[in-house]
Amino acid sequence: MQHNRRVAALVQVICLALLIFCLIERQVRRAVGPEQTMSGLYPDNRRVRPTGRMIFYHLGELTLRIGSITDPPTVRITCGAQLHLLDLLDTDIGQNRWPQPCN
């Protein structure tokens, strides 16, 4: 970084990313309800508070299948935790669901 404008722009991008990270975590925790714990985030299915890191870990494994003129694009959901998180985030996507366990 050789110019102050670039440093300022980088700081703004990092702040925006952190804001999005925190808002997603907040939305999931509010949607979970008063107990604020959910299962399926860890392999042993223990109930834990969802963190931004675990949310992005599970949603990072989503894959998009590109559509065509006759077939719309779909998101491949490979485990129930992904589907549950997308429901908690109130997203509406076309989806194919394969019953594979999360790792």
Gaussian input, Z-matrix of N, CA and C with variables (Angstrom, degrees):
# hf/3-21g

backbone

0 1
 N
 C     1     B1
 C     2     B2     1     A1
 N     3     B3     2     A2     1     D1
 C     4     B4     3     A3     2     D2
 C     5     B5     4     A4     3     D3
 N     6     B6     5     A5     4     D4
 C     7     B7     6     A6     5     D5
 C     8     B8     7     A7     6     D6
 N     9     B9     8     A8     7     D7
 C    10    B10     9     A9     8     D8
 C    11    B11    10    A10     9     D9
 N    12    B12    11    A11    10    D10
 C    13    B13    12    A12    11    D11
 C    14    B14    13    A13    12    D12
 N    15    B15    14    A14    13    D13
 C    16    B16    15    A15    14    D14
 C    17    B17    16    A16    15    D15
 N    18    B18    17    A17    16    D16
 C    19    B19    18    A18    17    D17
 C    20    B20    19    A19    18    D18
 N    21    B21    20    A20    19    D19
 C    22    B22    21    A21    20    D20
 C    23    B23    22    A22    21    D21
 N    24    B24    23    A23    22    D22
 C    25    B25    24    A24    23    D23
 C    26    B26    25    A25    24    D24
 N    27    B27    26    A26    25    D25
 C    28    B28    27    A27    26    D26
 C    29    B29    28    A28    27    D27
 N    30    B30    29    A29    28    D28
 C    31    B31    30    A30    29    D29
 C    32    B32    31    A31    30    D30
 N    33    B33    32    A32    31    D31
 C    34    B34    33    A33    32    D32
 C    35    B35    34    A34    33    D33
 N    36    B36    35    A35    34    D34
 C    37    B37    36    A36    35    D35
 C    38    B38    37    A37    36    D36
 N    39    B39    38    A38    37    D37
 C    40    B40    39    A39    38    D38
 C    41    B41    40    A40    39    D39
 N    42    B42    41    A41    40    D40
 C    43    B43    42    A42    41    D41
 C    44    B44    43    A43    42    D42
 N    45    B45    44    A44    43    D43
 C    46    B46    45    A45    44    D44
 C    47    B47    46    A46    45    D45
 N    48    B48    47    A47    46    D46
 C    49    B49    48    A48    47    D47
 C    50    B50    49    A49    48    D48
 N    51    B51    50    A50    49    D49
 C    52    B52    51    A51    50    D50
 C    53    B53    52    A52    51    D51
 N    54    B54    53    A53    52    D52
 C    55    B55    54    A54    53    D53
 C    56    B56    55    A55    54    D54
 N    57    B57    56    A56    55    D55
 C    58    B58    57    A57    56    D56
 C    59    B59    58    A58    57    D57
 N    60    B60    59    A59    58    D58
 C    61    B61    60    A60    59    D59
 C    62    B62    61    A61    60    D60
 N    63    B63    62    A62    61    D61
 C    64    B64    63    A63    62    D62
 C    65    B65    64    A64    63    D63
 N    66    B66    65    A65    64    D64
 C    67    B67    66    A66    65    D65
 C    68    B68    67    A67    66    D66
 N    69    B69    68    A68    67    D67
 C    70    B70    69    A69    68    D68
 C    71    B71    70    A70    69    D69
 N    72    B72    71    A71    70    D70
 C    73    B73    72    A72    71    D71
 C    74    B74    73    A73    72    D72
 N    75    B75    74    A74    73    D73
 C    76    B76    75    A75    74    D74
 C    77    B77    76    A76    75    D75
 N    78    B78    77    A77    76    D76
 C    79    B79    78    A78    77    D77
 C    80    B80    79    A79    78    D78
 N    81    B81    80    A80    79    D79
 C    82    B82    81    A81    80    D80
 C    83    B83    82    A82    81    D81
 N    84    B84    83    A83    82    D82
 C    85    B85    84    A84    83    D83
 C    86    B86    85    A85    84    D84
 N    87    B87    86    A86    85    D85
 C    88    B88    87    A87    86    D86
 C    89    B89    88    A88    87    D87
 N    90    B90    89    A89    88    D88
 C    91    B91    90    A90    89    D89
 C    92    B92    91    A91    90    D90
 N    93    B93    92    A92    91    D91
 C    94    B94    93    A93    92    D92
 C    95    B95    94    A94    93    D93
 N    96    B96    95    A95    94    D94
 C    97    B97    96    A96    95    D95
 C    98    B98    97    A97    96    D96
 N    99    B99    98    A98    97    D97
 C   100   B100    99    A99    98    D98
 C   101   B101   100   A100    99    D99
 N   102   B102   101   A101   100   D100
 C   103   B103   102   A102   101   D101
 C   104   B104   103   A103   102   D102
 N   105   B105   104   A104   103   D103
 C   106   B106   105   A105   104   D104
 C   107   B107   106   A106   105   D105
 N   108   B108   107   A107   106   D106
 C   109   B109   108   A108   107   D107
 C   110   B110   109   A109   108   D108
 N   111   B111   110   A110   109   D109
 C   112   B112   111   A111   110   D110
 C   113   B113   112   A112   111   D111
 N   114   B114   113   A113   112   D112
 C   115   B115   114   A114   113   D113
 C   116   B116   115   A115   114   D114
 N   117   B117   116   A116   115   D115
 C   118   B118   117   A117   116   D116
 C   119   B119   118   A118   117   D117
 N   120   B120   119   A119   118   D118
 C   121   B121   120   A120   119   D119
 C   122   B122   121   A121   120   D120
 N   123   B123   122   A122   121   D121
 C   124   B124   123   A123   122   D122
 C   125   B125   124   A124   123   D123
 N   126   B126   125   A125   124   D124
 C   127   B127   126   A126   125   D125
 C   128   B128   127   A127   126   D126
 N   129   B129   128   A128   127   D127
 C   130   B130   129   A129   128   D128
 C   131   B131   130   A130   129   D129
 N   132   B132   131   A131   130   D130
 C   133   B133   132   A132   131   D131
 C   134   B134   133   A133   132   D132
 N   135   B135   134   A134   133   D133
 C   136   B136   135   A135   134   D134
 C   137   B137   136   A136   135   D135
 N   138   B138   137   A137   136   D136
 C   139   B139   138   A138   137   D137
 C   140   B140   139   A139   138   D138
 N   141   B141   140   A140   139   D139
 C   142   B142   141   A141   140   D140
 C   143   B143   142   A142   141   D141
 N   144   B144   143   A143   142   D142
 C   145   B145   144   A144   143   D143
 C   146   B146   145   A145   144   D144
 N   147   B147   146   A146   145   D145
 C   148   B148   147   A147   146   D146
 C   149   B149   148   A148   147   D147
 N   150   B150   149   A149   148   D148
 C   151   B151   150   A150   149   D149
 C   152   B152   151   A151   150   D150
 N   153   B153   152   A152   151   D151
 C   154   B154   153   A153   152   D152
 C   155   B155   154   A154   153   D153
 N   156   B156   155   A155   154   D154
 C   157   B157   156   A156   155   D155
 C   158   B158   157   A157   156   D156
 N   159   B159   158   A158   157   D157
 C   160   B160   159   A159   158   D158
 C   161   B161   160   A160   159   D159
 N   162   B162   161   A161   160   D160
 C   163   B163   162   A162   161   D161
 C   164   B164   163   A163   162   D162
 N   165   B165   164   A164   163   D163
 C   166   B166   165   A165   164   D164
 C   167   B167   166   A166   165   D165
 N   168   B168   167   A167   166   D166
 C   169   B169   168   A168   167   D167
 C   170   B170   169   A169   168   D168
 N   171   B171   170   A170   169   D169
 C   172   B172   171   A171   170   D170
 C   173   B173   172   A172   171   D171
 N   174   B174   173   A173   172   D172
 C   175   B175   174   A174   173   D173
 C   176   B176   175   A175   174   D174
 N   177   B177   176   A176   175   D175
 C   178   B178   177   A177   176   D176
 C   179   B179   178   A178   177   D177
 N   180   B180   179   A179   178   D178
 C   181   B181   180   A180   179   D179
 C   182   B182   181   A181   180   D180
 N   183   B183   182   A182   181   D181
 C   184   B184   183   A183   182   D182
 C   185   B185   184   A184   183   D183
 N   186   B186   185   A185   184   D184
 C   187   B187   186   A186   185   D185
 C   188   B188   187   A187   186   D186
 N   189   B189   188   A188   187   D187
 C   190   B190   189   A189   188   D188
 C   191   B191   190   A190   189   D189
 N   192   B192   191   A191   190   D190
 C   193   B193   192   A192   191   D191
 C   194   B194   193   A193   192   D192
 N   195   B195   194   A194   193   D193
 C   196   B196   195   A195   194   D194
 C   197   B197   196   A196   195   D195
 N   198   B198   197   A197   196   D196
 C   199   B199   198   A198   197   D197
 C   200   B200   199   A199   198   D198
 N   201   B201   200   A200   199   D199
 C   202   B202   201   A201   200   D200
 C   203   B203   202   A202   201   D201
 N   204   B204   203   A203   202   D202
 C   205   B205   204   A204   203   D203
 C   206   B206   205   A205   204   D204
 N   207   B207   206   A206   205   D205
 C   208   B208   207   A207   206   D206
 C   209   B209   208   A208   207   D207
 N   210   B210   209   A209   208   D208
 C   211   B211   210   A210   209   D209
 C   212   B212   211   A211   210   D210
 N   213   B213   212   A212   211   D211
 C   214   B214   213   A213   212   D212
 C   215   B215   214   A214   213   D213
 N   216   B216   215   A215   214   D214
 C   217   B217   216   A216   215   D215
 C   218   B218   217   A217   216   D216
 N   219   B219   218   A218   217   D217
 C   220   B220   219   A219   218   D218
 C   221   B221   220   A220   219   D219
 N   222   B222   221   A221   220   D220
 C   223   B223   222   A222   221   D221
 C   224   B224   223   A223   222   D222
 N   225   B225   224   A224   223   D223
 C   226   B226   225   A225   224   D224
 C   227   B227   226   A226   225   D225
 N   228   B228   227   A227   226   D226
 C   229   B229   228   A228   227   D227
 C   230   B230   229   A229   228   D228
 N   231   B231   230   A230   229   D229
 C   232   B232   231   A231   230   D230
 C   233   B233   232   A232   231   D231
 N   234   B234   233   A233   232   D232
 C   235   B235   234   A234   233   D233
 C   236   B236   235   A235   234   D234
 N   237   B237   236   A236   235   D235
 C   238   B238   237   A237   236   D236
 C   239   B239   238   A238   237   D237
 N   240   B240   239   A239   238   D238
 C   241   B241   240   A240   239   D239
 C   242   B242   241   A241   240   D240
 N   243   B243   242   A242   241   D241
 C   244   B244   243   A243   242   D242
 C   245   B245   244   A244   243   D243
 N   246   B246   245   A245   244   D244
 C   247   B247   246   A246   245   D245
 C   248   B248   247   A247   246   D246
 N   249   B249   248   A248   247   D247
 C   250   B250   249   A249   248   D248
 C   251   B251   250   A250   249   D249
 N   252   B252   251   A251   250   D250
 C   253   B253   252   A252   251   D251
 C   254   B254   253   A253   252   D252
 N   255   B255   254   A254   253   D253
 C   256   B256   255   A255   254   D254
 C   257   B257   256   A256   255   D255
 N   258   B258   257   A257   256   D256
 C   259   B259   258   A258   257   D257
 C   260   B260   259   A259   258   D258
 N   261   B261   260   A260   259   D259
 C   262   B262   261   A261   260   D260
 C   263   B263   262   A262   261   D261
 N   264   B264   263   A263   262   D262
 C   265   B265   264   A264   263   D263
 C   266   B266   265   A265   264   D264
 N   267   B267   266   A266   265   D265
 C   268   B268   267   A267   266   D266
 C   269   B269   268   A268   267   D267
 N   270   B270   269   A269   268   D268
 C   271   B271   270   A270   269   D269
 C   272   B272   271   A271   270   D270
 N   273   B273   272   A272   271   D271
 C   274   B274   273   A273   272   D272
 C   275   B275   274   A274   273   D273
 N   276   B276   275   A275   274   D274
 C   277   B277   276   A276   275   D275
 C   278   B278   277   A277   276   D276
 N   279   B279   278   A278   277   D277
 C   280   B280   279   A279   278   D278
 C   281   B281   280   A280   279   D279
 N   282   B282   281   A281   280   D280
 C   283   B283   282   A282   281   D281
 C   284   B284   283   A283   282   D282
 N   285   B285   284   A284   283   D283
 C   286   B286   285   A285   284   D284
 C   287   B287   286   A286   285   D285
 N   288   B288   287   A287   286   D286
 C   289   B289   288   A288   287   D287
 C   290   B290   289   A289   288   D288
 N   291   B291   290   A290   289   D289
 C   292   B292   291   A291   290   D290
 C   293   B293   292   A292   291   D291
 N   294   B294   293   A293   292   D292
 C   295   B295   294   A294   293   D293
 C   296   B296   295   A295   294   D294
 N   297   B297   296   A296   295   D295
 C   298   B298   297   A297   296   D296
 C   299   B299   298   A298   297   D297
 N   300   B300   299   A299   298   D298
 C   301   B301   300   A300   299   D299
 C   302   B302   301   A301   300   D300
 N   303   B303   302   A302   301   D301
 C   304   B304   303   A303   302   D302
 C   305   B305   304   A304   303   D303
 N   306   B306   305   A305   304   D304
 C   307   B307   306   A306   305   D305
 C   308   B308   307   A307   306   D306

   B1=1.4350
   B2=1.5288
   B3=1.3086
   B4=1.4550
   B5=1.5284
   B6=1.3504
   B7=1.4614
   B8=1.5283
   B9=1.3083
   B10=1.4619
   B11=1.5233
   B12=1.3213
   B13=1.4727
   B14=1.5239
   B15=1.3083
   B16=1.4718
   B17=1.5181
   B18=1.3127
   B19=1.4662
   B20=1.5178
   B21=1.3184
   B22=1.4623
   B23=1.5280
   B24=1.3154
   B25=1.4671
   B26=1.5218
   B27=1.3194
   B28=1.4623
   B29=1.5237
   B30=1.3135
   B31=1.4644
   B32=1.5206
   B33=1.3185
   B34=1.4664
   B35=1.5272
   B36=1.3218
   B37=1.4708
   B38=1.5230
   B39=1.3224
   B40=1.4657
   B41=1.5269
   B42=1.3204
   B43=1.4670
   B44=1.5230
   B45=1.3113
   B46=1.4636
   B47=1.5292
   B48=1.3232
   B49=1.4651
   B50=1.5266
   B51=1.3173
   B52=1.4609
   B53=1.5245
   B54=1.3180
   B55=1.4563
   B56=1.5284
   B57=1.3164
   B58=1.4694
   B59=1.5201
   B60=1.3320
   B61=1.4536
   B62=1.5302
   B63=1.3298
   B64=1.4699
   B65=1.5302
   B66=1.3289
   B67=1.4666
   B68=1.5225
   B69=1.3190
   B70=1.4659
   B71=1.5225
   B72=1.3263
   B73=1.4641
   B74=1.5289
   B75=1.3145
   B76=1.4698
   B77=1.5253
   B78=1.3323
   B79=1.4649
   B80=1.5181
   B81=1.3211
   B82=1.4658
   B83=1.5199
   B84=1.3147
   B85=1.4718
   B86=1.5252
   B87=1.3172
   B88=1.4698
   B89=1.5193
   B90=1.3170
   B91=1.4582
   B92=1.5202
   B93=1.3208
   B94=1.4652
   B95=1.5171
   B96=1.3134
   B97=1.4542
   B98=1.5091
   B99=1.3195
   B100=1.4591
   B101=1.5270
   B102=1.3279
   B103=1.4684
   B104=1.5173
   B105=1.3412
   B106=1.4564
   B107=1.5169
   B108=1.3117
   B109=1.4588
   B110=1.5218
   B111=1.3179
   B112=1.4538
   B113=1.5213
   B114=1.3060
   B115=1.4630
   B116=1.5202
   B117=1.3164
   B118=1.4529
   B119=1.5133
   B120=1.3226
   B121=1.4598
   B122=1.5254
   B123=1.3163
   B124=1.4579
   B125=1.5245
   B126=1.3222
   B127=1.4760
   B128=1.5197
   B129=1.3269
   B130=1.4669
   B131=1.5292
   B132=1.3311
   B133=1.4701
   B134=1.5244
   B135=1.3243
   B136=1.4680
   B137=1.5254
   B138=1.3119
   B139=1.4693
   B140=1.5211
   B141=1.3260
   B142=1.4553
   B143=1.5235
   B144=1.3193
   B145=1.4683
   B146=1.5219
   B147=1.3219
   B148=1.4664
   B149=1.5308
   B150=1.3078
   B151=1.4591
   B152=1.5289
   B153=1.3068
   B154=1.4577
   B155=1.5090
   B156=1.3235
   B157=1.4614
   B158=1.5325
   B159=1.3248
   B160=1.4692
   B161=1.5287
   B162=1.3145
   B163=1.4669
   B164=1.5249
   B165=1.3246
   B166=1.4573
   B167=1.5206
   B168=1.3315
   B169=1.4691
   B170=1.5217
   B171=1.3217
   B172=1.4609
   B173=1.5212
   B174=1.3125
   B175=1.4601
   B176=1.5246
   B177=1.3206
   B178=1.4617
   B179=1.5107
   B180=1.3217
   B181=1.4634
   B182=1.5215
   B183=1.3257
   B184=1.4611
   B185=1.5157
   B186=1.3223
   B187=1.4546
   B188=1.5155
   B189=1.3010
   B190=1.4562
   B191=1.5128
   B192=1.3316
   B193=1.4614
   B194=1.5131
   B195=1.3188
   B196=1.4567
   B197=1.5230
   B198=1.2972
   B199=1.4550
   B200=1.5144
   B201=1.3032
   B202=1.4593
   B203=1.5308
   B204=1.2943
   B205=1.4584
   B206=1.5263
   B207=1.3149
   B208=1.4664
   B209=1.5247
   B210=1.3252
   B211=1.4586
   B212=1.5330
   B213=1.3309
   B214=1.4671
   B215=1.5277
   B216=1.3220
   B217=1.4667
   B218=1.5191
   B219=1.3141
   B220=1.4671
   B221=1.5180
   B222=1.3066
   B223=1.4551
   B224=1.5176
   B225=1.3186
   B226=1.4693
   B227=1.5144
   B228=1.3204
   B229=1.4637
   B230=1.5137
   B231=1.3315
   B232=1.4577
   B233=1.5182
   B234=1.3280
   B235=1.4661
   B236=1.5212
   B237=1.3014
   B238=1.4528
   B239=1.5150
   B240=1.3317
   B241=1.4670
   B242=1.5231
   B243=1.3137
   B244=1.4691
   B245=1.5217
   B246=1.3128
   B247=1.4612
   B248=1.5220
   B249=1.3195
   B250=1.4644
   B251=1.5375
   B252=1.3266
   B253=1.4665
   B254=1.5195
   B255=1.3274
   B256=1.4638
   B257=1.5210
   B258=1.3277
   B259=1.4657
   B260=1.5273
   B261=1.3257
   B262=1.4597
   B263=1.5275
   B264=1.3299
   B265=1.4648
   B266=1.5204
   B267=1.3262
   B268=1.4584
   B269=1.5290
   B270=1.3361
   B271=1.4525
   B272=1.5172
   B273=1.3062
   B274=1.4576
   B275=1.5197
   B276=1.3192
   B277=1.4570
   B278=1.5117
   B279=1.3238
   B280=1.4574
   B281=1.5081
   B282=1.3267
   B283=1.4542
   B284=1.5202
   B285=1.3107
   B286=1.4521
   B287=1.5100
   B288=1.2822
   B289=1.4586
   B290=1.5121
   B291=1.3409
   B292=1.4476
   B293=1.5224
   B294=1.3083
   B295=1.4720
   B296=1.5287
   B297=1.3258
   B298=1.4547
   B299=1.5201
   B300=1.3204
   B301=1.4600
   B302=1.5097
   B303=1.3254
   B304=1.4730
   B305=1.5170
   B306=1.3029
   B307=1.4716
   B308=1.4943
   A1=109.05
   A2=114.89
   A3=118.95
   A4=113.31
   A5=115.78
   A6=118.39
   A7=109.76
   A8=115.11
   A9=120.64
   A10=111.78
   A11=118.23
   A12=120.87
   A13=110.97
   A14=116.70
   A15=119.77
   A16=111.18
   A17=116.72
   A18=120.49
   A19=109.67
   A20=117.51
   A21=121.43
   A22=111.13
   A23=116.89
   A24=119.95
   A25=110.89
   A26=117.25
   A27=120.65
   A28=111.05
   A29=117.38
   A30=121.01
   A31=110.27
   A32=117.89
   A33=120.68
   A34=111.76
   A35=117.08
   A36=120.44
   A37=110.29
   A38=117.08
   A39=120.58
   A40=110.39
   A41=117.67
   A42=120.98
   A43=111.31
   A44=117.53
   A45=120.94
   A46=111.19
   A47=117.01
   A48=120.69
   A49=111.12
   A50=117.22
   A51=121.33
   A52=111.29
   A53=117.23
   A54=121.56
   A55=110.58
   A56=117.42
   A57=121.14
   A58=110.13
   A59=117.49
   A60=123.00
   A61=110.72
   A62=116.86
   A63=121.95
   A64=111.85
   A65=117.50
   A66=119.98
   A67=111.61
   A68=117.33
   A69=119.58
   A70=110.34
   A71=117.43
   A72=119.95
   A73=110.89
   A74=117.10
   A75=121.93
   A76=111.41
   A77=116.96
   A78=120.87
   A79=111.47
   A80=117.27
   A81=120.15
   A82=110.36
   A83=118.09
   A84=120.34
   A85=111.64
   A86=117.51
   A87=119.77
   A88=111.15
   A89=117.00
   A90=120.06
   A91=112.33
   A92=117.58
   A93=120.68
   A94=110.11
   A95=117.18
   A96=119.99
   A97=112.89
   A98=115.80
   A99=120.01
   A100=114.55
   A101=117.82
   A102=117.62
   A103=111.33
   A104=118.36
   A105=125.68
   A106=114.17
   A107=117.63
   A108=120.48
   A109=108.52
   A110=115.23
   A111=119.95
   A112=108.57
   A113=115.47
   A114=120.17
   A115=108.65
   A116=115.65
   A117=121.34
   A118=114.59
   A119=117.81
   A120=119.74
   A121=111.92
   A122=117.17
   A123=122.56
   A124=108.98
   A125=118.03
   A126=120.22
   A127=114.44
   A128=118.81
   A129=120.03
   A130=112.79
   A131=117.88
   A132=124.07
   A133=114.46
   A134=117.89
   A135=119.06
   A136=109.08
   A137=116.11
   A138=121.82
   A139=108.74
   A140=115.69
   A141=121.60
   A142=109.59
   A143=115.94
   A144=120.32
   A145=107.96
   A146=117.32
   A147=118.61
   A148=110.62
   A149=115.77
   A150=121.24
   A151=108.48
   A152=115.78
   A153=120.11
   A154=111.84
   A155=116.28
   A156=120.46
   A157=111.32
   A158=117.11
   A159=119.96
   A160=111.30
   A161=117.16
   A162=120.71
   A163=109.57
   A164=116.80
   A165=120.12
   A166=112.22
   A167=117.24
   A168=119.89
   A169=109.99
   A170=117.13
   A171=120.61
   A172=112.13
   A173=117.26
   A174=119.26
   A175=111.62
   A176=117.81
   A177=121.42
   A178=113.37
   A179=117.32
   A180=121.41
   A181=112.82
   A182=118.08
   A183=121.08
   A184=109.36
   A185=116.16
   A186=119.90
   A187=109.48
   A188=115.50
   A189=122.06
   A190=108.70
   A191=115.44
   A192=120.39
   A193=106.75
   A194=115.32
   A195=121.10
   A196=108.96
   A197=115.65
   A198=120.95
   A199=112.50
   A200=114.16
   A201=121.17
   A202=107.41
   A203=116.34
   A204=120.33
   A205=110.97
   A206=116.92
   A207=120.28
   A208=113.29
   A209=118.10
   A210=122.12
   A211=108.95
   A212=119.36
   A213=120.17
   A214=111.04
   A215=117.27
   A216=119.60
   A217=110.27
   A218=115.96
   A219=120.88
   A220=109.69
   A221=114.98
   A222=121.99
   A223=107.67
   A224=116.11
   A225=121.02
   A226=109.14
   A227=115.00
   A228=121.93
   A229=107.33
   A230=116.44
   A231=120.14
   A232=113.97
   A233=118.90
   A234=119.02
   A235=109.81
   A236=115.27
   A237=121.81
   A238=114.13
   A239=117.77
   A240=119.93
   A241=110.56
   A242=117.00
   A243=119.92
   A244=110.59
   A245=116.45
   A246=120.63
   A247=110.61
   A248=116.87
   A249=120.75
   A250=110.70
   A251=117.64
   A252=120.57
   A253=111.24
   A254=117.81
   A255=120.31
   A256=110.98
   A257=116.95
   A258=120.10
   A259=110.79
   A260=117.46
   A261=121.05
   A262=111.47
   A263=116.56
   A264=120.83
   A265=111.98
   A266=116.58
   A267=123.12
   A268=111.97
   A269=115.19
   A270=120.29
   A271=109.51
   A272=115.88
   A273=121.85
   A274=107.48
   A275=115.73
   A276=120.02
   A277=109.55
   A278=116.42
   A279=120.09
   A280=106.88
   A281=117.96
   A282=118.36
   A283=112.66
   A284=115.29
   A285=123.79
   A286=105.72
   A287=116.80
   A288=120.10
   A289=109.42
   A290=116.07
   A291=121.49
   A292=108.17
   A293=118.86
   A294=120.74
   A295=112.66
   A296=116.98
   A297=120.78
   A298=108.67
   A299=118.31
   A300=119.51
   A301=111.85
   A302=116.16
   A303=121.22
   A304=108.91
   A305=116.10
   A306=120.90
   A307=109.89
   D1=114.18
   D2=-176.49
   D3=-105.66
   D4=-14.28
   D5=-177.15
   D6=-125.64
   D7=145.97
   D8=179.99
   D9=-61.29
   D10=-33.15
   D11=179.49
   D12=-63.44
   D13=-37.88
   D14=179.43
   D15=-68.74
   D16=-39.92
   D17=177.04
   D18=-63.04
   D19=-44.95
   D20=179.03
   D21=-62.91
   D22=-39.82
   D23=178.60
   D24=-65.87
   D25=-40.63
   D26=178.18
   D27=-63.89
   D28=-41.33
   D29=177.53
   D30=-62.93
   D31=-40.15
   D32=177.87
   D33=-64.24
   D34=-41.55
   D35=178.68
   D36=-64.04
   D37=-42.67
   D38=179.30
   D39=-64.51
   D40=-41.82
   D41=178.08
   D42=-63.96
   D43=-39.81
   D44=177.80
   D45=-65.08
   D46=-41.73
   D47=177.91
   D48=-63.73
   D49=-41.72
   D50=178.27
   D51=-65.69
   D52=-38.32
   D53=177.38
   D54=-62.77
   D55=-46.15
   D56=178.52
   D57=-62.27
   D58=-43.85
   D59=178.06
   D60=-55.90
   D61=-48.73
   D62=-178.27
   D63=-68.31
   D64=-38.64
   D65=179.76
   D66=-66.84
   D67=-37.77
   D68=177.39
   D69=-66.43
   D70=-44.13
   D71=177.06
   D72=-59.96
   D73=-43.43
   D74=179.85
   D75=-63.06
   D76=-43.58
   D77=179.64
   D78=-61.62
   D79=-44.04
   D80=179.81
   D81=-65.94
   D82=-43.60
   D83=-179.79
   D84=-64.19
   D85=-38.57
   D86=176.77
   D87=-67.28
   D88=-39.88
   D89=-177.94
   D90=-71.50
   D91=-27.52
   D92=178.39
   D93=-64.84
   D94=-35.12
   D95=176.84
   D96=109.56
   D97=-168.63
   D98=-172.94
   D99=-63.99
   D100=-31.21
   D101=-179.59
   D102=-72.84
   D103=-24.68
   D104=176.10
   D105=53.79
   D106=28.44
   D107=173.48
   D108=-129.83
   D109=153.34
   D110=176.94
   D111=-146.73
   D112=156.32
   D113=177.74
   D114=-102.80
   D115=166.91
   D116=177.48
   D117=98.70
   D118=-4.84
   D119=179.58
   D120=-83.50
   D121=-25.47
   D122=178.04
   D123=-117.88
   D124=156.02
   D125=-177.84
   D126=-59.51
   D127=-28.25
   D128=-178.62
   D129=-86.99
   D130=5.08
   D131=176.75
   D132=59.33
   D133=25.57
   D134=176.16
   D135=-70.88
   D136=153.70
   D137=-179.46
   D138=-85.31
   D139=122.80
   D140=179.75
   D141=-138.17
   D142=162.86
   D143=172.95
   D144=-73.43
   D145=131.60
   D146=178.87
   D147=-69.85
   D148=131.85
   D149=176.78
   D150=-108.24
   D151=159.92
   D152=178.01
   D153=-58.83
   D154=-37.88
   D155=-179.85
   D156=-63.09
   D157=-45.24
   D158=-179.73
   D159=-69.99
   D160=-35.26
   D161=178.00
   D162=-62.02
   D163=-50.30
   D164=-179.63
   D165=-68.62
   D166=-29.94
   D167=176.35
   D168=-60.88
   D169=-48.64
   D170=-178.42
   D171=-71.99
   D172=-40.48
   D173=-179.56
   D174=-74.57
   D175=-19.18
   D176=177.29
   D177=-68.54
   D178=-17.13
   D179=179.63
   D180=-90.93
   D181=0.75
   D182=176.39
   D183=-68.34
   D184=144.00
   D185=175.64
   D186=-126.36
   D187=144.07
   D188=179.49
   D189=-101.53
   D190=126.08
   D191=174.24
   D192=-95.78
   D193=119.00
   D194=-178.22
   D195=-66.77
   D196=136.47
   D197=-179.50
   D198=-90.42
   D199=-176.17
   D200=176.75
   D201=-131.61
   D202=-168.18
   D203=-179.10
   D204=-63.23
   D205=-38.77
   D206=-176.83
   D207=-96.46
   D208=-16.86
   D209=-175.19
   D210=-122.65
   D211=117.16
   D212=-177.92
   D213=-70.95
   D214=157.98
   D215=176.32
   D216=-67.24
   D217=147.19
   D218=179.20
   D219=-133.85
   D220=157.15
   D221=176.48
   D222=-102.35
   D223=127.79
   D224=179.42
   D225=-85.37
   D226=117.17
   D227=178.70
   D228=-104.88
   D229=119.84
   D230=-173.04
   D231=-101.14
   D232=-7.23
   D233=178.06
   D234=-154.40
   D235=162.39
   D236=-175.81
   D237=-65.76
   D238=-29.05
   D239=179.96
   D240=-64.75
   D241=-38.10
   D242=177.92
   D243=-63.68
   D244=-45.67
   D245=179.99
   D246=-62.93
   D247=-43.06
   D248=179.92
   D249=-64.15
   D250=-42.68
   D251=178.82
   D252=-64.32
   D253=-40.53
   D254=178.16
   D255=-65.43
   D256=-36.16
   D257=175.30
   D258=-65.89
   D259=-42.28
   D260=179.44
   D261=-64.92
   D262=-31.97
   D263=177.93
   D264=-83.62
   D265=0.78
   D266=176.69
   D267=58.35
   D268=45.78
   D269=177.61
   D270=-97.15
   D271=147.35
   D272=179.32
   D273=-121.51
   D274=103.56
   D275=-178.31
   D276=-129.45
   D277=151.85
   D278=169.28
   D279=-72.91
   D280=133.90
   D281=-171.42
   D282=-143.45
   D283=145.99
   D284=166.52
   D285=-113.03
   D286=134.47
   D287=-176.13
   D288=-117.94
   D289=122.87
   D290=175.48
   D291=-104.38
   D292=131.87
   D293=-176.53
   D294=-80.29
   D295=63.96
   D296=176.73
   D297=-105.00
   D298=143.35
   D299=179.52
   D300=-72.50
   D301=151.27
   D302=176.49
   D303=-76.57
   D304=149.70
   D305=175.02
   D306=-100.97

